[in-house]
Amino acid sequence: MQDAISNKIILATPTTLIVILKSVAMSWQQHNVTQNALEIQTTAIELHSRMITFSEFLKDIGDGLKSALGSYNKAVGSYTGRLLPQGKKLEELGATSNKKNIPEIKMIEDAARELNVE
């Protein structure tokens, strides 16, 4: 018995061997679960980082659309208030370059949907 312990050998009956093997199997299973949880954590951190980057890009696009829409509406306002009346007056006087009339251009009232990050 002393020789077995000094050589790191465990003497086991069939019953104790099964208990030992089940314990080792359970230990490996727990190790796999822990590894999987760590991988999920790493993936979740990476996903969150990517979501932040994408959200910033999306916000920049929304700000650009809002700015472009504002500039477009200002240009249409200037067109309909200053330029179009002069063009209509020329049409009435018959001083046009061709047979087409000046097309009507309307402001865009729709706004880009706000990004809700709450």
N, C-alpha and C positions, 0 to 999 in steps of 0.2 A: 504494500500500500504506500509506503514511504517512497519507494522508487518511482511509482506512478506519479505522485505529487511533484517530486523533484524534476521529473521529465515533462511536467505540464500535461499529464494525461488524466482524464476524468474517467473513472470506472462507472459504468452505467448499466442498469438493467434495461430491458426493452421498454418498460413503462417510463423510466426517467429519461431515456434517450428520446422518446416521442415528445415529452414535455420540453426538453432542451431544443429539439429541432423546431417545434412550434414557436418557441420563444425567439429563436434566431430568425425564423420566417417573419414573425410579427415585427421584429426589429428592422428587417430589410424593408418591409412594407411601410413602416413609419418613416424610414429614411427616404423612400420614393415619394411619399406624400409631402414631406418637408421640401425636397428638391422641386417638386411641382409647384408648391406654394411660393417658393423663391422665384421661380421662373414667371409665375403669374404676376408677382409684384414688379419684377423688372419690366415685363411687357406693359403693365398698367402705367408705370412711370413714363415709359417711352410714348405710349398712346396719349397721355395727358400733355406731354411736351409738344407733340405734333398737333394736338387740338388747339393749344395756345397759338402756335405759329399760324395755323390755318385760319383761326378766328381773327388774328391781326390782319392777315391778307384780306379776308372777307370784309372787315371793317374799313380798310383802306379803299377797297373797291366801292363800297357803299358811299363813303365820303366823296370819292371821285364822281360817282353817278349823281349825287346830290349837287355837287358843284357844276357838273356839266348841264344838268337840268336847269339849274338857276341861270347859268349863262345863256342857254338856249331860250328860256322864257324871256330874259332881258332883250335878247336879239329879236325875238318875235314881237315884243312890245315896241321896240324901236322901229321895226319893219312896218307894223300896222299903224303906228302913230305918226311916223314921219315920212317913210319912203312910199308906202302904198297909196296914200292920198295923192301924192305927186304923180305916181304911175297911172292911177285912175283918171286923173285930170288929163294926162297925155292921151289916154285911150279915148276920152270924150272928145278931144280936139282932133282925133284921127292921126296923131303922130306916133304910130307904132311901127316896130321893125318887122312884124309879121302878123298873121291873122289870129294868133293865139292871144287869149286874155291872161292877165296876171293870175296865177293860182292863189287860192286862199291857204294861208298857213295858220294853224291854230297852236296855242300854247298847250303844253302837256301838263295836265292837272294831277296826274298820278305821281305818287312818290314811291321811292324804293322802300321796301319793307325794312323796318328797323331790326337790327340784330339784337335779340334778347339773350343776354348772357347770365341771367340770374338763375 
